[in-house]
């Protein structure tokens, strides 16, 4: 069978999302051949597989925004239904073609958060579209190739940084410099970028890249530091900038004031520049670095509606204020099923289950939703070689449930013969390494309660 996702993509080693997409394409091909069209939301898989002007996709493929992939897929489906109804009737029978299957693909942003409304509309209308969510619990953002980063060895372009390099970071508690390890460097392809200008600094970044901003809370009240994306910044905002460090040595990005360490400067102007190649870093623990004198957030992993409770992310870092993410993961499979459509969960561990559900969904007329648990070794801070193993462990500990809902009937597809302790799943991931025994017990208790309810609902699940 032909691989419809060409090799040589820019995905990270052990990327679970890439494995998931390859599995999905093979399953679709077994069912309908190449007679399908993919609408793909912005995300890590889109960036890694389509660096302009190249593409890894060997089938018709459309890239759209985070928020509207479901709406675009619905529009493509409506166009082909119109063709079938009004145009094909005038075509010779021998020249008629079957309507292609319409597939929408998205990650956390286009599914759990930014594109949730669009997805809900597609499901509510029961449009004949199969929505595939690769669930890797991650978000990303980026800077342009000319961004200058302060490292242990001096200024370096972001394109010159390597995994393992020591990068200077900002301690939000002490407001001092820290040296932290670079955990990854990402080529995120060409994206729309903006320039953020203050008196002494200019940096080009994508609209979703966070800057550290001074929030003034009114007369007599203490100001606080918050993260704001470029798209939410405006002229007059005070952003945190580097002034001096390293025993008084001043690093000159353009003109640098000689005051101690950090200060703030007002944004003078934010301008849209067009499309440029973009990159980003991931920095251990502090999750920020200094680019062109600005304190900016690293790529992630950023919290989303798919992020599990207590997971440490770049936007919910562990500290005195919070123990990581405070919210539980949103149950998108059940939310989708509430629209009275076929909805299912699966993982990259069990290809047969994934294949069966994709092929089954393609035979159903109307909307359908499949969520694939796809590990992210870089974001979860675990060995790349364990990308499949960790998804198996998620099932064995009961963290991830494999089930389907059809005609409003719930079916649990797999259950562990004897569930392992959740600690076995948590302890091998860096994003959970801060957990206290009490927090681990809290997660275990929640999972135990969930499984009691699941087993009451369905006692016929296959044992694994």
Secondary structure by P-SEA (a helix, b strand, c coil): cccccccccccccccaaaaaaaaaaaaaaacccccbbbbbcccaaaaacccccccccccbbbbbccccaaaaaaaaaaaaaaaaccccccccccccccccbbbbbbccccccccaaaaaaaaaaacccbbbbbbccccccccccccbbbbccccccccccccccbbbbbbcccccbbbbbbbccccccccccbbbbbcccbbbbbcccbbbbbbbbccccbbbbbbbbccccccccbbbbbbccccccbbbbccccccccccccccccccccccbbbbbcccccccccccccccccccccccccccccccccccccccccccccccccccaaaaaaacccccccccccccaaaaaaaaaaaaacccbbbbbbbccccccccccccaaaaaaaaaaaaccccccccccccccccccccccccaaaaaaaccccccccaaaaaaaaaaaaaaaaaaaaaccccccc
